[in-house]
Amino acid sequence: MPSTYCSVETVATELDCSVSTVRDYVKRGLLPQPCRTGGLVRWKWDAIVAMVDGISSEPEDPIMAAINGT
């Protein structure tokens, strides 16, 4: 498991994809926005896991729920 806050390279490695894919997923809302602290851009790993696992703080879209059978 990566550290609590990860660089884009670490996120890409852990998700087995490219850095450009991580950035694309963020733009499309499939991954959370990163945190910016000073000159660093980092993602909170727990937030990534939650989104990948389909857990969100927003209510589930009924159309997607029907598609997913939930």
FIKOLZA-1660 file (N, C-alpha, C; in steps of 0.1 Angstrom, whole numbers, plus 5000, padded with zeros to 4 digits):
% residues 70
   i   px   py   pz ch aa at
   1 5008 4988 5000  A  M  N
   1 5000 5000 5000  A  M CA
   1 5009 5012 5000  A  M  C
   2 5006 5022 4991  A  P  N
   2 5014 5034 4991  A  P CA
   2 5011 5043 5003  A  P  C
   3 5020 5053 5005  A  S  N
   3 5018 5062 5016  A  S CA
   3 5005 5070 5015  A  S  C
   4 5002 5077 5026  A  T  N
   4 4989 5083 5027  A  T CA
   4 4986 5093 5015  A  T  C
   5 4996 5101 5012  A  Y  N
   5 4995 5110 5001  A  Y CA
   5 5005 5106 4990  A  Y  C
   6 5001 5105 4977  A  C  N
   6 5009 5099 4967  A  C CA
   6 5010 5109 4955  A  C  C
   7 5022 5108 4948  A  S  N
   7 5024 5115 4936  A  S CA
   7 5017 5109 4925  A  S  C
   8 5016 5116 4914  A  V  N
   8 5009 5110 4902  A  V CA
   8 5016 5098 4897  A  V  C
   9 5029 5097 4898  A  E  N
   9 5036 5085 4894  A  E CA
   9 5033 5073 4903  A  E  C
  10 5032 5075 4916  A  T  N
  10 5028 5064 4925  A  T CA
  10 5014 5060 4922  A  T  C
  11 5005 5069 4920  A  V  N
  11 4991 5066 4917  A  V CA
  11 4990 5057 4904  A  V  C
  12 4998 5062 4894  A  A  N
  12 4998 5054 4881  A  A CA
  12 5003 5040 4883  A  A  C
  13 5014 5039 4891  A  T  N
  13 5020 5026 4893  A  T CA
  13 5010 5017 4900  A  T  C
  14 5004 5022 4911  A  E  N
  14 4995 5014 4919  A  E CA
  14 4982 5010 4911  A  E  C
  15 4978 5018 4902  A  L  N
  15 4966 5015 4893  A  L CA
  15 4970 5008 4880  A  L  C
  16 4983 5006 4878  A  D  N
  16 4988 4999 4867  A  D CA
  16 4984 5006 4854  A  D  C
  17 4986 5019 4853  A  C  N
  17 4983 5027 4842  A  C CA
  17 4993 5038 4840  A  C  C
  18 4992 5046 4830  A  S  N
  18 5001 5057 4827  A  S CA
  18 4998 5069 4835  A  S  C
  19 5007 5078 4836  A  V  N
  19 5005 5091 4843  A  V CA
  19 4994 5099 4835  A  V  C
  20 4994 5098 4822  A  S  N
  20 4984 5105 4814  A  S CA
  20 4970 5100 4816  A  S  C
  21 4969 5087 4819  A  T  N
  21 4956 5081 4822  A  T CA
  21 4951 5086 4835  A  T  C
  22 4960 5087 4845  A  V  N
  22 4956 5092 4858  A  V CA
  22 4950 5107 4856  A  V  C
  23 4958 5115 4849  A  R  N
  23 4953 5129 4846  A  R CA
  23 4940 5129 4839  A  R  C
  24 4938 5120 4829  A  D  N
  24 4926 5119 4822  A  D CA
  24 4914 5115 4831  A  D  C
  25 4917 5105 4839  A  Y  N
  25 4906 5101 4849  A  Y CA
  25 4902 5112 4858  A  Y  C
  26 4912 5120 4862  A  V  N
  26 4908 5131 4871  A  V CA
  26 4900 5141 4864  A  V  C
  27 4903 5144 4851  A  K  N
  27 4895 5153 4843  A  K CA
  27 4881 5148 4841  A  K  C
  28 4879 5135 4840  A  R  N
  28 4866 5129 4837  A  R CA
  28 4859 5126 4850  A  R  C
  29 4865 5129 4862  A  G  N
  29 4858 5127 4874  A  G CA
  29 4858 5112 4879  A  G  C
  30 4867 5104 4873  A  L  N
  30 4868 5090 4877  A  L CA
  30 4877 5089 4889  A  L  C
  31 4886 5098 4891  A  L  N
  31 4895 5099 4903  A  L CA
  31 4894 5113 4909  A  L  C
  32 4897 5113 4922  A  P  N
  32 4895 5126 4929  A  P CA
  32 4906 5136 4924  A  P  C
  33 4903 5149 4927  A  Q  N
  33 4912 5160 4924  A  Q CA
  33 4924 5159 4934  A  Q  C
  34 4936 5162 4930  A  P  N
  34 4947 5161 4940  A  P CA
  34 4947 5173 4949  A  P  C
  35 4954 5172 4960  A  C  N
  35 4957 5182 4970  A  C CA
  35 4969 5190 4965  A  C  C
  36 4970 5202 4967  A  R  N
  36 4982 5210 4964  A  R CA
  36 4987 5217 4976  A  R  C
  37 4999 5213 4980  A  T  N
  37 5005 5218 4992  A  T CA
  37 5019 5224 4988  A  T  C
  38 5021 5237 4989  A  G  N
  38 5033 5242 4984  A  G CA
  38 5035 5239 4970  A  G  C
  39 5046 5234 4966  A  G  N
  39 5049 5230 4952  A  G CA
  39 5045 5216 4949  A  G  C
  40 5039 5209 4959  A  L  N
  40 5036 5194 4957  A  L CA
  40 5022 5192 4953  A  L  C
  41 5020 5182 4944  A  V  N
  41 5006 5178 4940  A  V CA
  41 5005 5164 4944  A  V  C
  42 4996 5161 4953  A  R  N
  42 4994 5147 4959  A  R CA
  42 4980 5143 4959  A  R  C
  43 4978 5130 4958  A  W  N
  43 4964 5124 4960  A  W CA
  43 4964 5117 4973  A  W  C
  44 4953 5118 4980  A  K  N
  44 4951 5110 4992  A  K CA
  44 4947 5096 4988  A  K  C
  45 4955 5086 4992  A  W  N
  45 4953 5073 4987  A  W CA
  45 4939 5067 4991  A  W  C
  46 4934 5070 5003  A  D  N
  46 4921 5065 5007  A  D CA
  46 4910 5070 4998  A  D  C
  47 4911 5082 4993  A  A  N
  47 4901 5088 4984  A  A CA
  47 4901 5081 4970  A  A  C
  48 4913 5077 4966  A  I  N
  48 4915 5070 4953  A  I CA
  48 4908 5056 4955  A  I  C
  49 4911 5049 4966  A  V  N
  49 4906 5036 4968  A  V CA
  49 4891 5037 4969  A  V  C
  50 4885 5047 4976  A  A  N
  50 4871 5048 4977  A  A CA
  50 4864 5050 4963  A  A  C
  51 4870 5058 4955  A  M  N
  51 4864 5060 4941  A  M CA
  51 4866 5048 4933  A  M  C
  52 4877 5041 4933  A  V  N
  52 4879 5029 4926  A  V CA
  52 4869 5019 4930  A  V  C
  53 4867 5018 4943  A  D  N
  53 4857 5008 4948  A  D CA
  53 4843 5012 4947  A  D  C
  54 4840 5024 4941  A  G  N
  54 4827 5029 4939  A  G CA
  54 4820 5035 4951  A  G  C
  55 4828 5039 4961  A  I  N
  55 4823 5045 4973  A  I CA
  55 4824 5060 4971  A  I  C
  56 4813 5067 4972  A  S  N
  56 4813 5082 4971  A  S CA
  56 4805 5088 4981  A  S  C
  57 4808 5101 4984  A  S  N
  57 4800 5108 4994  A  S CA
  57 4787 5113 4988  A  S  C
  58 4786 5113 4974  A  E  N
  58 4774 5118 4967  A  E CA
  58 4764 5106 4965  A  E  C
  59 4752 5109 4964  A  P  N
  59 4742 5098 4962  A  P CA
  59 4745 5091 4949  A  P  C
  60 4742 5078 4948  A  E  N
  60 4744 5070 4936  A  E CA
  60 4734 5074 4925  A  E  C
  61 4739 5076 4913  A  D  N
  61 4731 5079 4902  A  D CA
  61 4722 5067 4899  A  D  C
  62 4709 5069 4899  A  P  N
  62 4699 5058 4897  A  P CA
  62 4701 5051 4884  A  P  C
  63 4705 5058 4873  A  I  N
  63 4707 5051 4860  A  I CA
  63 4719 5042 4861  A  I  C
  64 4730 5046 4868  A  M  N
  64 4742 5038 4869  A  M CA
  64 4739 5026 4879  A  M  C
  65 4731 5028 4889  A  A  N
  65 4727 5018 4898  A  A CA
  65 4720 5007 4890  A  A  C
  66 4711 5011 4881  A  A  N
  66 4703 5001 4873  A  A CA
  66 4713 4993 4864  A  A  C
  67 4722 5000 4858  A  I  N
  67 4732 4994 4849  A  I CA
  67 4740 4984 4856  A  I  C
  68 4744 4988 4868  A  N  N
  68 4753 4979 4877  A  N CA
  68 4745 4969 4884  A  N  C
  69 4732 4969 4884  A  G  N
  69 4724 4959 4891  A  G CA
  69 4724 4961 4906  A  G  C
  70 4726 4973 4911  A  T  N
  70 4726 4976 4925  A  T CA
  70 4713 4983 4929  A  T  C
% end
